[in-house]
Amino acid sequence: MRSLVPALAVSLALAACHGAPETPHATVTGAVVTLPPIPDRPGVAYFMAETTQPTRLTGIASPAIGRIELHESMMQGNMSTMRPLAAVPVTPGTPTAFAPGGKHAMLYDIAPSVRAGGTVRLTFTFDGLPPVSVDAEVRDFGAGHAGH
C-alpha cells in the first residue's frame, strides 16, 4: 500500500501539469461586411477562419441577412468570375482567408437596419464543431475591403 500512495501522487501531479484536453473549436476574426454600392444588391463579407481540427465551413447565417452564400472569385482568361462553394476546408494551423479577389461570402436581402459604422451578427457553421458567432464591422462600399 505504501508504494501505491507515491505512485498515485505522481500520476495526479502529471495529470495536473498537462491539464484537460482542449475542446475542438473554430475561431473567426477580422469579420467585415461591405454594403453594396446600389441598394437591394448583394453585399459581401470577409474574415479569417481558423480551427483546432480539420473541418469545413458549411455556412453563415444572420438574423439581419436573408441569405448568405460562400463564393470564390477567380480569373478565367481576362475575365473575373465567381462560383458558389458548398463548403470550404479549414485546416488547423493554416488560417483560411476570405478576402477580396478570393473566397468571400455574398450577402443577399440585407435588412435596412444594417448601416455603415455599426455591426451585424454573423454565425458560422463548421462540420463537427460548435457554431461561432461574431459581430462584423459594417462598412460602405469603397471603405476598404470593397469588391469581390
Secondary structure by P-SEA (a helix, b strand, c coil): caaaaaaaaaaaaaaaaacccccccccccbbbbbbbcccccbbbbbbcccccccccccccccccccbbbbbbbbbcccccbbbbbcbbbbbccbbbbbccccbbbbbccccccccccbbbbbbbbcccccbbbbbbbbbccccccccc
